């Protein structure tokens, strides 16, 4: 199987770096093309460091070459560049096209292909994904939405790529705005929480590196416990809050300051912006 990555920047690069580890054992070939030679060479070096064989890595000269040679084409370009790229590679008959461009719907993707080559968009097999940057460490949460041309077999094949860099789940496309708020953008607000914890620890005398480790491990452990527990999130919180203890005082302060309302408002801001981008 030949998997082509067009665009190896922040998000596309994160998925590529994570996927290279599993692709090495699966025997798949990886094809890459970015707009700058420097990015291509840098990504090739990173992939080689992950244990992926150079003989199975192909740096393509342009997007058209990559599309022609790949079985699956993954678009990691910015939303405003999607139209131009699809005009270059259309028609990619029979190829599975996967886009991670925020705000660019399945309908728009098909429309771009139709503009480039009459009717190709109507036949195209397209999946729209919304991943997040923890793909780089194999801990992504990725949503997947497909058009009617994508068979169950095609979808299952694509899902193996994103399961290899974390967890992938199929959702209806109209839920993608919600996905952006809850997982696509949320690593940023989670880093803010970790940063606040680490800074508070440093202010209380802990070394910065150690403060970061303690804060990160606490968040990672709490998330793992929440995923594996059958108890509600509320009950998990209550379990930690012994009456008269330290944790309950911290939770009270967060509640007084509107912590959960702030998170909900941040989530909604991301959702609203996603809807605006789609409308634009």
Secondary structure, 3 states (H helix, E strand, C coil): CEEEEECCCHHHHHHHHHHHHHHHHHCCEEEEECCCHHHHHHHHHHHHHCCCCHHHEEECCCHHHHHHHCCEEEECCCHHHHHHHHHHHCCCCCCEEEECCCCCCHHHHHHHHHHHCCCHHHHCEEEEEECCHHHHHCCEEEEEEECCCCCHHHHHHHHHHHHCCEEEEECCHHHHHHHHHHHHCHHHHHHHHHHHHHHHHHHCCCCHHHHHHHHHHHHHHHHHHHHHCCCCHHHHHHHHCCCCCHHHHHHHHHHHCCHHHHHHHHHHHHHHHHHHHHHC
